[in-house]
Amino acid sequence: MIIRHAWFGLLLGLLLAGCGGSSPPSEAPVGVSVTAGDGRAEVRFTQEPGLQYWVFYAPGDTVAFPESTSTLGYRSVRGASSPLVVTGIANGIRHAFIVGASRDGSKVGPTSAPITAVPRPAGDVWSAVSPVPAARLNAILFDGTRFVGVGAGGAILTSDNGLVWTAAASGTTSDLHAIAFVSSRYIAVGAGGTIVTSLDRATWTARASGTTQTLRAVAGLGGTAVAVGDGGSLTLSPDGTVWTPFASGTAQSLLAIGGNTQRLVAVGAGGAMVSAIAGSLGSWQPVASGTTADLRGIAVSSARFIAVGDAGTVVGSTDGLAWSSFASPATAALRGVVWGSRFVASAADGSVLLSDDGLTWRRAVTGSTDALGGLAFGLGRYLVTGSAGGLLVSF
């Protein structure tokens, strides 16, 4: 259990110091190590039978128990098991960690020496996922606890960590191009207007989309799901079950869709861009993107919309309506973009672009020459699909 308030940690420490008849361990835990990640750190230690372990941490170069319990940002984890993943810590801020143990309700014994780590955004270093997933994935979703991927031949795969994948029966052999999680329902869309939905990631049901056009992307706003695709096709559903086609405001193929809690923006061929607001998703208006390049991906942070496309194109907006072009170090087509702790865009030459603010971009080499596509961020890691069936991960 993570103790959220320093004063509560102090009170608990004082209570522990005075309760229980057992003697505390006489020595500090051993084998302690800390590995920094994206907004997190992994703490490892050697566990001995009969002991209850505690992890204490705080911003700065050192931490001590109980002396640091009043330090701003101090936290403790009771009943910790190794490895323990500590989340919700700020990137770029040094944190110190110690481990202690108690026995049968005793006070905490000696703690290990402080070890410091600086969490940092993922995205700079990439490796291939092995074994390769059983099917080529086109898109990946992180639902808050698990990754779900969709791909060629109706493939649907799930993973607890993004590294080991298990196939689920989708009930279709049509290529699936995108997936979203809207109102507690998984929605995957694909070739020929295919839509399949699931409540549990295991059982999938085909739905009538109202179109035979290939659907390329899907997103949700205010509980309503919107799927877009070739020829400017757009269909929406208030429940994921019944779908109704609507005019999108463009005849250009729409290749990606995304937004925030107020607005959805769909982008596509020839720089096409259309937008709608919450409560009016049946009414879409063209938006000037400022580019004629095919736009293939869109992502949104708390501050900015970013759309990417052919010839390294990057355009951005603070409101989804007024768009500007940003300098890009890429010349290859950018095929997708996601916001995690930073923007990460995938490129057709096997590289990725990184930006912490959406304004300034730099190129990172992944070691792959495959055309990279669908992106997801979850559990402190980025995943990106490859057109040849590979999958890359960055912690």
N, C-alpha and C positions, 0 to 999 in steps of 0.2 A: 504494500500500500504506500503510495507517495503522499507524504505529509505536506500539505500545501502552505502552511503558515509557520513562520519561525517561532512565534510564541507558543504554538501548539507543540512544536518539536521540543522546546525547552521544558514545558510542563511534562511531556511524556518522558523525557530523560530523567527529570527529577523523580517522577513516580517509579521509574524502573530502578533507580538507584536505591530505593528504599523497600522494594517488594521482592518476594521470593526468598526461599531459604537456601538455594543452591549457590555455590561459589562461581563467580564468573571465570571464564577461561583465563589462564595466566599468561598466555602469549597471544600476540596479534596474528590475525589470519595471514597466510603466506600465499605465494603464487599470484599476487595481485598485479593486474595489468589493465590499462585503459586505452581503448582505441577510439579516436575521434571519428565522427561521421557527419552527415548533413543534418544539423539541428539535433544531434544525438551523440551519445557515447556508449560504447560497450565495455562494461566492467566485468572482468574475469577474476576468479579467486579459487583457491583450493578449499573445498567443503569437507568438513569432518562430521561424522554421525553425532547426533545428539546436540548440535549447536544451531542456534538461530542467528542468521547473519543480517547485518545492517550495512547499508551504504550511505555515507554522508557526503554531500558535495555542496560547493558554493562558488560563485565567481571569484577569481583572484588566483594568487599563487599558492595559497595554503588554506587548509580547513582543519578544524579540530572539534572533537566532541568531548564535553558539551560546550566548550568555550565559544564556538562559532554560531550557536543557535540563534543569536540575535543579529547575525550578519544578514544584510539585505540580499535576498536571493538564495539563502541557505535552504536546503531540502534534505530529507532523509527517507530512506526506503527500508521498511521493516520486513523481515521474512524474505530477504533477497535470495535468489538462486543464481548460480553462475551458469552461463553468462547472463548478466542483467543489462538490458538496453534502457538507458535513461533518455527520455525524449523531452522535447519542448525547451531545449537550451539554445541560446542565441549563437548563431554562427559568428566567428571572428572574436569571440570573448573567451579568454582563458578561464577554465574551470579546474578546481582542485577536487580530488576524490580520495576518500579513505574508506576502509572496510573494518568493521568490528563484529564481535559476536557475543551472544549471551547464552546461558545454559539454564533451561527450566525456569524461566522467569527471573533470572538474576539480572543485575545491572550489566551494562556492556563492559567487556574487558578491554584490554589494550587494543588500540587501533593500528592499522598499517601506516606507514609513512605516506604523506601526501604525494599523489601523482597528478600531474597537470596534463590537460589536453585542450586543444582549441578546435571546436567544431567548425567545419567549413563546408560550403556548398559542394554538392556532387556535380559531375559533368566534365571535369578535366581529364580524368583517367577512365578508360573504357576497357572492357574485356568481353570475350565471347561467352555466351551462356552455353554450358555443356552439361549433359547432352542437349543437342539441338531439339527444340520442340517437334512433336510428331507431324505437324502440319505448318505450312507457311502462313504466318500471321500478317494481316493487313493493319490491324488496329488493336490497341490494348486499353483497357479501362482499369483504374484502381478505384474500388468502391468504398474505401475506408478501412477494409480489413484484408481484402484479397484482390489479386489481379485476375481479370477475365480477358482473354484474347479471342478474336474472330479472324477467319481467313479463308483460304482457298477451299473450294468444294464443300462449303458449309461448316468448316471446322470451327469448333468452340473448345477452348482449353482454359482451365483454371489453375491458379497457383497461389500458394500461401506466401511465397517469398520472391516470385519472379524468376526463380532458377529451375525449379522442378515443376513440370506441367502435367496435368491430367485431362484427358479428353472427355467431353460430354457429347451426347447425341443431340444434334440440333434439329433433326427432322427435315433438313433440306440439303441438297447438293449444290445449291447456288453459291457462288462466291459471296462472302460477306465482307463488307468494306468498312463498317463502323459499328460502334457500340456505345450506348449511354445507359446511365442508371437514373431513372426518373420516377418519382413517387413510388419508391420501393419496388420498382420493376426494371428488369434488364431488357433492353431493346436493341436488337441487332438488325442492320439493314444491308441490302446488297443488290445483286444483279436482278434485272427484270422486275424491279419493284418488290423484291422479297423483304418481308419483315417477320421476324420471329421474336417472341418475348418469353420471359421466365421470371418467376418469383423467387427461385431458389438456386439458379445457375445450373441445375441438373435436368429439369424437365422444361422443354421448350415447345411453344405452340405457334404455328404459322398464323399470320393475320393478313387480311385483305387490305392492301395499301391504297387501293384506288388508282394505281398507276402501274404501267408496265415499263416505265423508264428505270434505269439502274439508279439506285439510291446510294449516294456517296458519303453521307454524313448524317448524324442525328444528335440532337441536344434537347434540353428541357428548360423551361422557365415557368415558374409559378404552378408547377404540377402538370403542365401541358408539354407533350413531346412533339418535336418538329423534325421531320426528315426531309432532306433535300438531295437533288441529284441531277442527272442529265436533262438537257433541254429546259433548264429552269424549273424542273418539277419540284413541288413542295407539297407535303401532306402532313397533317397534324392530328393529334389525338389527345383528348383530355384524360384518358385512362390507359393508353397503350394497347387497347383492344380494338376499338372502332376508330378507323382512320378516314379522314376527309381531305381530298385534294383542295388546295387553294392557289390562287394566282400569286406568283412570287415577285412579279414586277420585272422579270427579265426572261429572255429566251436562252441566255447563255447557261451552260452547265454549271451547277453549283457544286463545289468540291469540298467545302468545309463549312462548319457552323459552330459558333461559340458565343459566349456573352457573360454578363453578370446578372445581378438580381433585378435589373431594370430593363435590359435590352439584349436581344439576340441580333447577331450580324452573320449573314451567310456570304461567302466569297467564292469566286470561281473564274471561269475562262475569260480571257480578255480584260482582266481587272474588274469583272462584274462584282457588285456589292449591293446587297439589299438588307434592310433592317426593319425590325418591328419591336414594339415595347410590350411589357407585361400587361395582360388584360386585353391586348389587341393583336394577338398573334395571327389573326386571319387577315390582317391588313399590313402588307409589306411595301416599303418605299425604296426606290433606288437611291444609292448613296455614291457620291463621287470618291473613288479610291485614290485618284491621282496617278494611276498606272494602267497600262494596257497589257501588262504581263499576266499570265495565268496565275491566280492566287490559289494556293493548295492547302494552306493551313491557317488556323487562327487560334489565339489563346489570349487570356485576359488575366492580368494581375489585379491587385486592389487599386492600382493607379492608371493602368494603361491597357488598351487593346493593341495587339500586334498581329498583323497578317503577313505571311511570307509566300513567295512563289518563284516563278521561273527567273533564271539569270541572277539569282541571289537577291531578288527583290525583298525588301522589308519596308512595310508601311505601318504607321502607328497612329493612335488617336486616344485622347483622354475621355471622350464621350461616345465613341462609336459613330460619330457623324462627320466631324472635320478631321481629315486624314493628311498626314505628311510622310514623305519618303525619308528614310534614314540610310546612312552609308553602311554598306555591307562588304565584308572581306571575301564574300563568296561570288563565284561566277556560275557555278552549277545550280541547277534548280533546287530550291528549298521545298521539301515535300511535306513537312509537318512542323508544328511547333507546340510546346507545352510550357506552362508555368508551374514550377514547383517552389524551390527557394530562389530560382532565377529562371529566365527564359532560356530554353534549349530548342534549337531548330535543327532538323535533320536535312542532309543534303544528298543529292543523287550521286556524288562522288565518294561517298563513304565517310565524309567528315561531318562535324556538327558545328553550329555557331552558338556562342554563349553570350548572354547579356544579363547584367544584374538589374538594369533599369529599363531595358527596351530601347534605349537611345544609342548606346555604344556597344558594338558587337565585336567579338573576336572569334577566330577559327580554332577549333581543337581537333587534333588528329585522333581517330579511333583505332587505327590499325586495320580497318576494313576498306575494301574498294567496292563493296556492294552498294547499290542504291538504297539508302535508308529512308524509312517512311514513318509509320505510326509510332507515336511516343506516349509514354505514361510516366507519372511520378507518384511514388508511394513508398512507405517504409524507409524513407531516407535515400532512395535510389531512383535513378532514371532507367527506363527500358526503351529501346528503339528496335523496330523490326527491320529486317532486310529483305529485299525483293527476291533473293535466292533462297530464302527460308531460314537464314540465321537470325540470331537475337543477341543484342549487345546490352550490357548493363554497366552502370557507373554508380559507385557508392559514394 
